[in-house]
Amino acid sequence: MTNTASGPSAASRAILCFGEMLLRLSPNQNELLMQSPALTVRPGGAEANVAVALARFGAPTRMATVLPDNALGHAARDEVR
């Protein structure tokens, strides 16, 4: 028996992750957040972390979220690509 189901092929399907993207602000070395003159900014959040992990495992992955159209939003987008 042959499978005649129509639709996208397995190669063209992607896992869609949707939700918020957060920014983690981390102080340098052993400093407390309020003591540090500079912070490291990293994108994250459960949904974004899942999308990145799936992509690293080789799964075709897409992320649906809303980011501001400014330097911070562009940097977050570029970091998880």
Secondary structure, DSSP 8 states (H G I E B T S, - for coil): ------S--GGG--EEEES--EEEEEESTT--TTT-SSEEEEEE-HHHHHHHHHHHTT--EEEE----SSHHHHHHHHHH-
